[in-house]
Amino acid sequence: MATTFTTSQLDFENIKQSLKTYLQRSGEFEDYDFEASGLNNILDVLAYNTHFNALIANFSLNEAYLNTAQLRSSVVSIATSLGYKIRSRAASRADLKLSLNLSSASIKPAQISLPAGTRFTASVDGVSYTFQTQAEYVATNDDGIYIFKTADDSEDIPVYEGTARTKTFIVQEEDERQIFIIPDETIDTSQVTVKVFDTYNTSTFTAYTDIASANSVNENSTFYRIVETPNGRYELNFGDGITTGKKPTVGNKVTIDYLATAGPDANGANSFTPVSQVTVNGVNYDLTVSLSAVSHGGAFRESIESIRLNAPLGFAAQQRLVTAEDYKTTILSNYAPVSDAIAWGGEDNDPPNYGVVYVGLLFDDNTTQSSQQSVKNDFTNNLNENLAILSVDVEFVDPVATFLEFACTFNFNPNLTGLTRATVEKQVFATIRDYVNDNLKTFTGTYRKSNLATEIDAISPAILSTLITTKMQQRLTPITEASVSSTSQTADYTLNFPVPIAAPSATDFRITSTIFSYNGVDCLIRNKLSDTKLQIIRLDGTIEVDNIGEYTASNGRISLSGFSPGLIASGDSFIKITATPASDGNITPLRNYYLDIDEDNSFASAIIDRQQTSVNL
């Protein structure tokens, strides 16, 4: 008789029953009443022990793989072993214009220095935060007015939120691996200065730089690396002194200066006050502060799901830029203000342009143009220069929003809810808006009508069915009539939609626009019925211009020729041009396009449906 014990489930009762079956098959307990005996308690202990051990083994196995790990410590450990750099917290940054007025001073120096660490205070939602400069800035005399500038002659001085802290280490035994732990989870590792002094009391030091900026590494290279440890703190590492860079020796003093930051909580500050005055020739002067850009870019450390997504891509990149995914992963892991990125080769561009990689970036809200350009310049001059293939250039392209116009009608039975029709309409519209915010607004965010309809139907049992019609919209900023200096000058435009446009219809207009002035008359653009030709039409239906361009249905392209309108009725600087997609079931953005919602041209409307099924005879 078989006496093997088998189980395929972790359930306690199944394990206990398997133990009983095993004992009964042994012969000695064939007719034994386990429930009324002391042996039942022993079986409980055995079953619980087996159950717990099986669960522990299952959890441990899950934590060993990136796709199934749930603990941050496990995800961090696996990602670090893949060589992926996990992004720490990022300090919020504001750009300020700083100046001193010494016009009344008898002695005016040729230049004045503003030291690193100059502090400012600002409040967000009633909470005060400290911002400070991270470098020294210089201002030169201009009739007693001193305006501080950066090394590239910009008047926008960056200040970063956080508390300046210093951690000091003394290097111990040389034959042991030195571990330098920074016991602070709020560190911004991008705002770090590492110095190595020969002895504890000397003032001369060697500055070490982040190994991420290294072109090559040898035994004399002075690089450091900061990694997140499984307990959430950070570890400072140096080379081995042979092939991975120079390492500190016994008796050296190591200092690390960093910012402990509040992350995104400090975003949105728009009023800054200097903490102290600036002393010039023994006299204190107040700094004049004006805002160039509100604080932005602050972020918490990289989330588990972000690490899970990007670590394999970072491992595949292997510290080089070859594929489009390499560019995307490298940018997202190095620049906190970038919320999304996309890249594609010149061979996939329209038109093709070989030898070029195109990169599109989406930035967090409030990120200024100067900050965006700073990210692009840093990537081009440092990462791309060092990691990309020779003869391949990078070209940044601006993201293009395709706005969606939603017309949602739903059957509504008021007998099935205590809410009013207007309240449910607001709930449906809010669901549409949340769907766009949660699933779209990224380069890879695809609109799927069936998914949105499912979310709307789940709002309330009173919603019986949902019908959604979706149109696409691009915004054209034209040259107005006042800007055209010659009657022979024309303005041509091309708009590209991410999906094909519906073919011409005998009853429905596929292309329409908002109202603008043309030749002193209010007009709009729409296509001719049963034709792809575009016309300028007066509001009374009279044709003002018979042929202003055309649309190509197959590739979603609109072409306008010689178009120079006057004032735009809405007061905006752009004209909204709306197109009916060939299929509104799925709309997927292409290349540097992303999807957003035009709330002004979207609506949700209820149709009362009381499900009357009775018949009077």
ROVEXTI-5975 format. One record per residue (C-alpha): residue number from 0; chain; residue in one letter; x, y, z. Coordinates in steps of 0.05 Angstrom, whole numbers. Layout:
BEGIN
NUM,A,a,X,Y,Z
...
END
This chain:
BEGIN
0,A,m,0,0,0
1,A,a,26,69,-18
2,A,t,49,111,40
3,A,t,71,174,3
4,A,f,46,242,26
5,A,t,25,289,-30
6,A,t,-8,358,-30
7,A,s,-17,410,-83
8,A,q,-50,465,-42
9,A,l,-29,509,16
10,A,d,-97,507,50
11,A,f,-94,484,123
12,A,e,-154,437,118
13,A,n,-127,403,56
14,A,i,-60,392,88
15,A,k,-92,363,151
16,A,q,-136,317,109
17,A,s,-75,293,70
18,A,l,-41,276,136
19,A,k,-102,236,158
20,A,t,-104,200,92
21,A,y,-31,182,99
22,A,l,-41,153,169
23,A,q,-103,114,149
24,A,r,-66,83,91
25,A,s,-12,58,138
26,A,g,-60,6,167
27,A,e,-52,22,241
28,A,f,-102,80,239
29,A,e,-148,53,185
30,A,d,-211,60,228
31,A,y,-185,111,277
32,A,d,-230,170,297
33,A,f,-183,228,292
34,A,e,-233,282,312
35,A,a,-245,253,381
36,A,s,-172,239,400
37,A,g,-110,274,424
38,A,l,-77,257,358
39,A,n,-122,310,327
40,A,n,-82,364,364
41,A,i,-17,335,338
42,A,l,-45,336,267
43,A,d,-65,410,277
44,A,v,7,427,296
45,A,l,35,388,237
46,A,a,-14,419,188
47,A,y,-1,490,214
48,A,n,74,479,210
49,A,t,69,453,139
50,A,h,21,509,120
51,A,f,67,564,148
52,A,n,129,534,117
53,A,a,95,528,50
54,A,l,72,600,53
55,A,i,141,625,73
56,A,a,173,585,16
57,A,n,122,614,-32
58,A,f,133,686,-8
59,A,s,208,677,-9
60,A,l,206,651,-80
61,A,n,161,709,-101
62,A,e,210,759,-70
63,A,a,267,730,-110
64,A,y,239,755,-176
65,A,l,229,826,-199
66,A,n,161,814,-230
67,A,t,130,783,-167
68,A,a,167,817,-110
69,A,q,123,860,-65
70,A,l,173,887,-14
71,A,r,212,949,-33
72,A,s,275,918,-3
73,A,s,269,858,-51
74,A,v,256,902,-112
75,A,v,314,948,-94
76,A,s,361,889,-84
77,A,i,344,857,-150
78,A,a,346,922,-189
79,A,t,414,940,-158
80,A,s,442,872,-179
81,A,l,420,889,-250
82,A,g,462,953,-246
83,A,y,401,998,-247
84,A,k,407,1066,-212
85,A,i,345,1077,-170
86,A,r,325,1150,-168
87,A,s,325,1182,-99
88,A,r,282,1239,-76
89,A,a,289,1302,-118
90,A,a,292,1371,-88
91,A,s,242,1423,-113
92,A,r,275,1477,-154
93,A,a,256,1550,-164
94,A,d,290,1602,-209
95,A,l,301,1671,-180
96,A,k,328,1737,-205
97,A,l,374,1764,-151
98,A,s,405,1833,-148
99,A,l,437,1884,-100
100,A,n,428,1959,-103
101,A,l,492,1995,-81
102,A,s,478,2060,-118
103,A,s,483,2099,-53
104,A,a,548,2065,-31
105,A,s,612,2107,-33
106,A,i,654,2047,-52
107,A,k,628,2001,-106
108,A,p,669,1937,-117
109,A,a,679,1912,-188
110,A,q,642,1848,-171
111,A,i,604,1815,-114
112,A,s,599,1741,-100
113,A,l,537,1706,-73
114,A,p,562,1645,-35
115,A,a,535,1575,-42
116,A,g,485,1560,13
117,A,t,450,1628,10
118,A,r,382,1612,39
119,A,f,311,1634,24
120,A,t,244,1616,56
121,A,a,178,1603,20
122,A,s,111,1574,39
123,A,v,67,1522,6
124,A,d,-3,1509,35
125,A,g,18,1543,100
126,A,v,82,1502,109
127,A,s,149,1538,107
128,A,y,207,1510,67
129,A,t,279,1530,61
130,A,f,311,1538,-8
131,A,q,385,1551,-20
132,A,t,436,1561,-75
133,A,q,482,1503,-90
134,A,a,538,1543,-124
135,A,e,571,1611,-120
136,A,y,546,1665,-166
137,A,v,578,1731,-186
138,A,a,549,1799,-203
139,A,t,587,1857,-235
140,A,n,578,1931,-224
141,A,d,529,1967,-269
142,A,d,520,2038,-241
143,A,g,514,2009,-171
144,A,i,465,1954,-192
145,A,y,492,1883,-185
146,A,i,453,1828,-220
147,A,f,476,1757,-205
148,A,k,485,1710,-264
149,A,t,502,1637,-276
150,A,a,564,1612,-313
151,A,d,525,1613,-379
152,A,d,505,1686,-367
153,A,s,433,1671,-347
154,A,e,399,1715,-295
155,A,d,356,1656,-272
156,A,i,390,1632,-208
157,A,p,368,1562,-187
158,A,v,353,1550,-113
159,A,y,336,1481,-85
160,A,e,292,1462,-27
161,A,g,323,1424,30
162,A,t,365,1425,93
163,A,a,440,1422,83
164,A,r,471,1364,120
165,A,t,541,1335,125
166,A,k,561,1264,142
167,A,t,634,1249,160
168,A,f,670,1182,158
169,A,i,740,1160,178
170,A,v,769,1104,135
171,A,q,787,1044,177
172,A,e,822,978,162
173,A,e,846,974,90
174,A,d,837,898,83
175,A,e,762,904,98
176,A,r,709,931,52
177,A,q,690,999,77
178,A,i,615,1012,81
179,A,f,594,1084,88
180,A,i,520,1088,106
181,A,i,481,1153,100
182,A,p,424,1145,150
183,A,d,376,1191,114
184,A,e,320,1170,68
185,A,t,306,1241,46
186,A,i,372,1253,11
187,A,d,373,1280,-60
188,A,t,432,1241,-90
189,A,s,436,1290,-149
190,A,q,455,1347,-101
191,A,v,515,1314,-68
192,A,t,587,1336,-57
193,A,v,638,1283,-37
194,A,k,707,1303,-11
195,A,v,765,1260,13
196,A,f,816,1291,59
197,A,d,885,1261,72
198,A,t,876,1265,148
199,A,y,822,1287,196
200,A,n,854,1356,208
201,A,t,877,1375,138
202,A,s,839,1426,96
203,A,t,862,1402,27
204,A,f,818,1350,-5
205,A,t,804,1311,-69
206,A,a,735,1321,-98
207,A,y,701,1257,-123
208,A,t,647,1257,-176
209,A,d,588,1211,-192
210,A,i,610,1151,-233
211,A,a,548,1162,-277
212,A,s,587,1219,-310
213,A,a,649,1177,-324
214,A,n,676,1168,-395
215,A,s,728,1117,-373
216,A,v,751,1088,-307
217,A,n,820,1067,-284
218,A,e,858,1059,-219
219,A,n,867,1135,-212
220,A,s,795,1156,-226
221,A,t,761,1192,-169
222,A,f,689,1169,-173
223,A,y,636,1151,-122
224,A,r,570,1114,-127
225,A,i,510,1121,-81
226,A,v,459,1065,-80
227,A,e,396,1053,-40
228,A,t,402,996,10
229,A,p,346,947,26
230,A,n,330,983,91
231,A,g,315,1048,54
232,A,r,379,1084,71
233,A,y,436,1100,24
234,A,e,506,1072,17
235,A,l,567,1110,-9
236,A,n,616,1067,-48
237,A,f,684,1080,-79
238,A,g,727,1040,-128
239,A,d,771,981,-111
240,A,g,836,1019,-126
241,A,i,852,974,-185
242,A,t,802,976,-242
243,A,t,741,1013,-215
244,A,g,774,1076,-191
245,A,k,814,1103,-133
246,A,k,792,1086,-63
247,A,p,805,1124,2
248,A,t,861,1097,45
249,A,v,867,1085,120
250,A,g,863,1151,159
251,A,n,829,1190,104
252,A,k,769,1232,123
253,A,v,708,1227,77
254,A,t,654,1280,79
255,A,i,589,1281,40
256,A,d,548,1344,37
257,A,y,476,1335,14
258,A,l,405,1363,17
259,A,a,352,1329,58
260,A,t,289,1348,19
261,A,a,214,1346,26
262,A,g,207,1326,-47
263,A,p,142,1345,-82
264,A,d,112,1378,-20
265,A,a,153,1441,-35
266,A,n,129,1447,-107
267,A,g,89,1509,-123
268,A,a,125,1561,-80
269,A,n,121,1629,-112
270,A,s,144,1679,-60
271,A,f,215,1678,-32
272,A,t,246,1717,24
273,A,p,322,1719,38
274,A,v,341,1691,105
275,A,s,400,1739,114
276,A,q,431,1801,84
277,A,v,493,1806,39
278,A,t,553,1840,70
279,A,v,594,1885,24
280,A,n,652,1926,53
281,A,g,625,1916,123
282,A,v,555,1940,105
283,A,n,494,1895,101
284,A,y,448,1900,41
285,A,d,381,1867,26
286,A,l,377,1822,-34
287,A,t,324,1841,-84
288,A,v,286,1778,-105
289,A,s,239,1769,-163
290,A,l,209,1703,-187
291,A,s,228,1672,-253
292,A,a,195,1605,-242
293,A,v,155,1575,-185
294,A,s,186,1515,-150
295,A,h,178,1451,-189
296,A,g,210,1384,-201
297,A,g,207,1358,-130
298,A,a,193,1284,-126
299,A,f,192,1225,-79
300,A,r,241,1169,-91
301,A,e,226,1123,-149
302,A,s,165,1079,-136
303,A,i,166,1003,-135
304,A,e,126,998,-199
305,A,s,172,1047,-235
306,A,i,233,1007,-213
307,A,r,199,943,-235
308,A,l,186,973,-304
309,A,n,252,1009,-316
310,A,a,304,963,-284
311,A,p,301,909,-339
312,A,l,305,963,-392
313,A,g,364,994,-357
314,A,f,398,927,-354
315,A,a,385,917,-428
316,A,a,415,985,-442
317,A,q,481,966,-407
318,A,q,503,1039,-400
319,A,r,499,1053,-474
320,A,l,449,1086,-521
321,A,v,434,1040,-580
322,A,t,359,1027,-583
323,A,a,302,1075,-573
324,A,e,285,1042,-506
325,A,d,357,1057,-483
326,A,y,344,1131,-492
327,A,k,278,1129,-456
328,A,t,304,1089,-396
329,A,t,366,1131,-388
330,A,i,327,1196,-388
331,A,l,273,1172,-339
332,A,s,325,1145,-290
333,A,n,367,1208,-290
334,A,y,320,1267,-294
335,A,a,265,1273,-241
336,A,p,226,1331,-276
337,A,v,214,1286,-337
338,A,s,147,1250,-327
339,A,d,150,1211,-393
340,A,a,197,1203,-451
341,A,i,196,1171,-520
342,A,a,249,1160,-573
343,A,w,250,1134,-644
344,A,g,301,1126,-698
345,A,g,305,1171,-759
346,A,e,286,1113,-803
347,A,d,217,1112,-769
348,A,n,208,1187,-775
349,A,d,161,1221,-825
350,A,p,199,1239,-868
351,A,p,257,1191,-855
352,A,n,322,1223,-830
353,A,y,378,1173,-821
354,A,g,432,1182,-769
355,A,v,386,1218,-720
356,A,v,349,1196,-658
357,A,y,287,1236,-643
358,A,v,269,1245,-569
359,A,g,204,1274,-541
360,A,l,198,1293,-467
361,A,l,138,1308,-423
362,A,f,155,1349,-361
363,A,d,120,1356,-294
364,A,d,75,1416,-285
365,A,n,109,1483,-270
366,A,t,175,1461,-302
367,A,t,201,1524,-335
368,A,q,228,1528,-406
369,A,s,297,1542,-378
370,A,s,294,1480,-335
371,A,q,270,1438,-393
372,A,q,326,1464,-436
373,A,s,376,1450,-380
374,A,v,354,1377,-380
375,A,k,361,1372,-455
376,A,n,430,1405,-454
377,A,d,455,1360,-399
378,A,f,431,1298,-435
379,A,t,462,1320,-501
380,A,n,528,1343,-472
381,A,n,539,1288,-421
382,A,l,499,1224,-428
383,A,n,489,1224,-503
384,A,e,560,1247,-516
385,A,n,589,1191,-474
386,A,l,540,1133,-486
387,A,a,513,1141,-557
388,A,i,539,1108,-619
389,A,l,586,1151,-660
390,A,s,556,1192,-717
391,A,v,486,1187,-687
392,A,d,457,1255,-666
393,A,v,399,1268,-619
394,A,e,344,1317,-636
395,A,f,291,1337,-587
396,A,v,220,1347,-612
397,A,d,164,1382,-575
398,A,p,107,1338,-551
399,A,v,42,1348,-589
400,A,a,-25,1342,-554
401,A,t,-84,1312,-591
402,A,f,-145,1333,-552
403,A,l,-205,1287,-549
404,A,e,-276,1313,-551
405,A,f,-325,1266,-515
406,A,a,-399,1266,-529
407,A,c,-428,1217,-478
408,A,t,-502,1201,-473
409,A,f,-527,1148,-425
410,A,n,-595,1118,-408
411,A,f,-613,1136,-337
412,A,n,-667,1106,-293
413,A,p,-679,1154,-234
414,A,n,-720,1101,-198
415,A,l,-657,1061,-185
416,A,t,-619,1115,-147
417,A,g,-631,1172,-99
418,A,l,-585,1218,-139
419,A,t,-611,1271,-187
420,A,r,-599,1270,-261
421,A,a,-552,1329,-257
422,A,t,-510,1296,-202
423,A,v,-501,1232,-243
424,A,e,-483,1273,-304
425,A,k,-428,1306,-263
426,A,q,-404,1238,-239
427,A,v,-401,1212,-310
428,A,f,-362,1272,-334
429,A,a,-314,1267,-275
430,A,t,-303,1193,-293
431,A,i,-286,1213,-364
432,A,r,-237,1266,-340
433,A,d,-205,1218,-289
434,A,y,-198,1164,-343
435,A,v,-159,1212,-386
436,A,n,-115,1236,-328
437,A,d,-101,1165,-304
438,A,n,-92,1128,-370
439,A,l,-74,1179,-423
440,A,k,-29,1241,-422
441,A,t,32,1198,-436
442,A,f,65,1180,-502
443,A,t,40,1108,-497
444,A,g,-29,1121,-468
445,A,t,-81,1090,-514
446,A,y,-154,1110,-512
447,A,r,-201,1050,-512
448,A,k,-275,1068,-515
449,A,s,-298,1001,-487
450,A,n,-256,1010,-424
451,A,l,-284,1079,-412
452,A,a,-355,1055,-424
453,A,t,-345,1000,-373
454,A,e,-322,1050,-320
455,A,i,-383,1094,-334
456,A,d,-432,1035,-329
457,A,a,-402,1016,-262
458,A,i,-417,1084,-231
459,A,s,-489,1067,-213
460,A,p,-542,1014,-227
461,A,a,-584,1072,-252
462,A,i,-539,1078,-314
463,A,l,-569,1027,-361
464,A,s,-526,1037,-423
465,A,t,-474,1085,-449
466,A,l,-460,1113,-518
467,A,i,-395,1151,-529
468,A,t,-375,1189,-592
469,A,t,-304,1213,-594
470,A,k,-271,1264,-640
471,A,m,-199,1287,-646
472,A,q,-175,1359,-642
473,A,q,-111,1394,-660
474,A,r,-95,1467,-645
475,A,l,-67,1512,-699
476,A,t,-31,1577,-681
477,A,p,-33,1615,-746
478,A,i,0,1677,-774
479,A,t,-55,1729,-772
480,A,e,-71,1778,-827
481,A,a,-37,1834,-788
482,A,s,28,1795,-790
483,A,v,29,1786,-866
484,A,s,65,1845,-896
485,A,s,53,1829,-970
486,A,t,-7,1804,-1008
487,A,s,39,1755,-1044
488,A,q,60,1724,-978
489,A,t,23,1660,-960
490,A,a,22,1618,-897
491,A,d,18,1542,-905
492,A,y,4,1493,-849
493,A,t,3,1418,-838
494,A,l,-32,1384,-780
495,A,n,-23,1310,-766
496,A,f,-72,1268,-727
497,A,p,-48,1202,-695
498,A,v,-99,1158,-731
499,A,p,-135,1160,-798
500,A,i,-192,1208,-809
501,A,a,-261,1184,-831
502,A,a,-273,1183,-906
503,A,p,-318,1238,-936
504,A,s,-392,1232,-924
505,A,a,-452,1260,-961
506,A,t,-486,1280,-896
507,A,d,-433,1293,-843
508,A,f,-374,1341,-842
509,A,r,-310,1306,-822
510,A,i,-269,1369,-810
511,A,t,-294,1431,-772
512,A,s,-260,1488,-735
513,A,t,-275,1542,-685
514,A,i,-295,1612,-709
515,A,f,-244,1663,-734
516,A,s,-245,1728,-774
517,A,y,-228,1723,-848
518,A,n,-232,1784,-893
519,A,g,-269,1819,-837
520,A,v,-323,1765,-833
521,A,d,-333,1711,-780
522,A,c,-318,1644,-812
523,A,l,-298,1572,-799
524,A,i,-264,1516,-836
525,A,r,-299,1452,-856
526,A,n,-294,1401,-911
527,A,k,-340,1399,-971
528,A,l,-391,1343,-966
529,A,s,-370,1280,-1003
530,A,d,-301,1311,-1013
531,A,t,-234,1320,-978
532,A,k,-229,1393,-1000
533,A,l,-229,1444,-944
534,A,q,-268,1509,-949
535,A,i,-274,1573,-909
536,A,i,-349,1582,-895
537,A,r,-385,1643,-867
538,A,l,-432,1630,-809
539,A,d,-492,1638,-855
540,A,g,-466,1581,-898
541,A,t,-437,1624,-954
542,A,i,-371,1600,-982
543,A,e,-317,1652,-970
544,A,v,-259,1612,-999
545,A,d,-275,1550,-1040
546,A,n,-208,1515,-1032
547,A,i,-162,1529,-973
548,A,g,-132,1460,-971
549,A,e,-150,1386,-962
550,A,y,-147,1328,-914
551,A,t,-118,1260,-928
552,A,a,-160,1207,-893
553,A,s,-110,1150,-896
554,A,n,-54,1184,-855
555,A,g,-95,1234,-815
556,A,r,-63,1296,-847
557,A,i,-93,1364,-858
558,A,s,-60,1414,-905
559,A,l,-77,1487,-909
560,A,s,-50,1535,-963
561,A,g,-47,1611,-961
562,A,f,-85,1614,-895
563,A,s,-79,1680,-856
564,A,p,-139,1692,-812
565,A,g,-155,1753,-770
566,A,l,-178,1753,-698
567,A,i,-200,1688,-666
568,A,a,-269,1692,-636
569,A,s,-252,1655,-572
570,A,g,-196,1703,-556
571,A,d,-145,1647,-558
572,A,s,-82,1648,-599
573,A,f,-102,1583,-633
574,A,i,-157,1554,-675
575,A,k,-186,1487,-655
576,A,i,-192,1440,-715
577,A,t,-234,1378,-701
578,A,a,-232,1314,-742
579,A,t,-276,1252,-740
580,A,p,-232,1190,-733
581,A,a,-243,1131,-780
582,A,s,-254,1089,-717
583,A,d,-263,1120,-648
584,A,g,-259,1053,-613
585,A,n,-183,1057,-604
586,A,i,-139,1119,-612
587,A,t,-65,1108,-603
588,A,p,-16,1166,-604
589,A,l,43,1162,-652
590,A,r,115,1183,-638
591,A,n,114,1249,-598
592,A,y,38,1254,-595
593,A,y,-2,1245,-531
594,A,l,-76,1247,-515
595,A,d,-112,1298,-471
596,A,i,-184,1321,-461
597,A,d,-217,1385,-484
598,A,e,-266,1395,-427
599,A,d,-299,1455,-460
600,A,n,-321,1413,-520
601,A,s,-339,1350,-481
602,A,f,-403,1334,-445
603,A,a,-443,1279,-411
604,A,s,-518,1278,-419
605,A,a,-570,1232,-389
606,A,i,-631,1204,-426
607,A,i,-687,1187,-378
608,A,d,-705,1113,-385
609,A,r,-753,1085,-333
610,A,q,-754,1015,-365
611,A,q,-830,1017,-375
612,A,t,-849,946,-395
613,A,s,-924,945,-375
614,A,v,-976,944,-431
615,A,n,-1047,970,-423
616,A,l,-1099,926,-459
END
